[in-house]
Structures are given as structure tokens and as C-alpha cells.
């Protein structure tokens, strides 16, 4: 990736894992909704990975559905 990459997950080559609720909470607002790309600054690929990981984490009761 280039140095002008806006996505933090691309820039630091970070893996998105559903077993890390502390990391995934950065992408959820106070009410438990997923934050959009415009707020988080994720690229489309990583936004899809984050949303998939949050949904899996919720199904395993690592993250709450609502707060």
C-alpha cells in the first residue's frame, strides 16, 4: 500500500479477528451499532471484515447486541 492510505488497518497491516472484542469496540457506537466507513476511515475491504467479525463476535456473546 502507499503512504497516503487512509485506512489504518491497511497502513499497519492489522488483522481483524472476531476473538478480540476490545479491538472491535472501536468500530461500534454507544448504542451497539456499527460505525460507517466515513467515521472509522476504513477501506471497503476492511469495513466488510470488521462488520463480519462484529457479527460473529456478537453471536458468540463476546460483544453485546445492544447496550
LUMKEDREN-851087 format. One record per residue (C-alpha): residue number from 1; residue in three letters; x, y, z. Coordinates in nm, 4 decimals, padded with zeros to 6 digits. Layout:
SITE   seq   type         xx         yy         zz
SITE   NUM    ala          X          Y          Z
...
This chain:
SITE   seq   type         xx         yy         zz
SITE     1    unk    00.0000    00.0000    00.0000
SITE     2    unk    00.1023    00.3571   -00.0470
SITE     3    unk    00.1893    00.6014    00.2286
SITE     4    unk   -00.1253    00.8035    00.1502
SITE     5    unk   -00.3519    00.5173    00.2507
SITE     6    unk   -00.6290    00.6445    00.4711
SITE     7    unk   -00.7295    00.3081    00.6139
SITE     8    unk   -00.5468    00.2409    00.9411
SITE     9    unk   -00.5899   -00.1329    00.9019
SITE    10    unk   -00.4159   -00.1221    00.5607
SITE    11    unk   -00.1429    00.1095    00.6821
SITE    12    unk   -00.0413   -00.1023    00.9813
SITE    13    unk   -00.1289   -00.4371    00.8195
SITE    14    unk   -00.3634   -00.5258    01.1061
SITE    15    unk   -00.5624   -00.8482    01.1093
SITE    16    unk   -00.9315   -00.8275    01.2013
SITE    17    unk   -01.0235   -01.1077    01.4404
SITE    18    unk   -01.3638   -01.1762    01.5943
SITE    19    unk   -01.1981   -01.3017    01.9154
SITE    20    unk   -01.0724   -00.9529    02.0100
SITE    21    unk   -01.3736   -00.7617    02.1466
SITE    22    unk   -01.1570   -00.4763    02.2762
SITE    23    unk   -01.0332   -00.4031    01.9249
SITE    24    unk   -01.3796   -00.4376    01.7707
SITE    25    unk   -01.5381   -00.1970    02.0207
SITE    26    unk   -01.3601    00.0891    01.8400
SITE    27    unk   -01.5931    00.0292    01.5456
SITE    28    unk   -01.9189    00.0274    01.7483
SITE    29    unk   -02.1024    00.3311    01.8849
SITE    30    unk   -02.2578    00.3654    02.2312
SITE    31    unk   -02.5838    00.2045    02.1228
SITE    32    unk   -02.4121   -00.1003    01.9746
SITE    33    unk   -02.4412   -00.0035    01.6078
SITE    34    unk   -02.1576   -00.0427    01.3601
SITE    35    unk   -01.9915    00.2845    01.2678
SITE    36    unk   -01.9852    00.3668    00.8944
SITE    37    unk   -01.6721    00.3890    00.6842
SITE    38    unk   -01.6846    00.7672    00.6839
SITE    39    unk   -01.6349    00.7731    01.0628
SITE    40    unk   -01.3839    00.4911    01.1001
SITE    41    unk   -01.1791    00.5641    00.7884
SITE    42    unk   -01.1713    00.2009    00.6798
SITE    43    unk   -01.1438    00.0948    00.3197
SITE    44    unk   -01.4287   -00.1141    00.1772
SITE    45    unk   -01.2447   -00.4433    00.2214
SITE    46    unk   -01.1629   -00.3840    00.5858
SITE    47    unk   -01.5087   -00.2455    00.6625
SITE    48    unk   -01.6573   -00.5730    00.5380
SITE    49    unk   -01.4102   -00.7689    00.7518
SITE    50    unk   -01.4924   -00.5590    01.0589
SITE    51    unk   -01.8677   -00.5974    01.0140
SITE    52    unk   -01.8312   -00.9732    00.9651
SITE    53    unk   -01.6103   -01.0005    01.2744
SITE    54    unk   -01.8512   -00.7940    01.4877
SITE    55    unk   -02.1445   -01.0111    01.3824
SITE    56    unk   -01.9530   -01.3299    01.4637
SITE    57    unk   -01.8415   -01.1879    01.7965
SITE    58    unk   -02.1997   -01.0982    01.8847
SITE    59    unk   -02.3196   -01.4492    01.8046
SITE    60    unk   -02.0560   -01.5922    02.0390
SITE    61    unk   -02.1580   -01.3437    02.3123
SITE    62    unk   -01.8214   -01.1671    02.3137
SITE    63    unk   -01.9927   -00.8391    02.2226
SITE    64    unk   -02.3422   -00.7274    02.3185
SITE    65    unk   -02.6103   -00.6736    02.0555
SITE    66    unk   -02.7246   -00.3551    02.2296
SITE    67    unk   -02.6014   -00.1524    02.5225
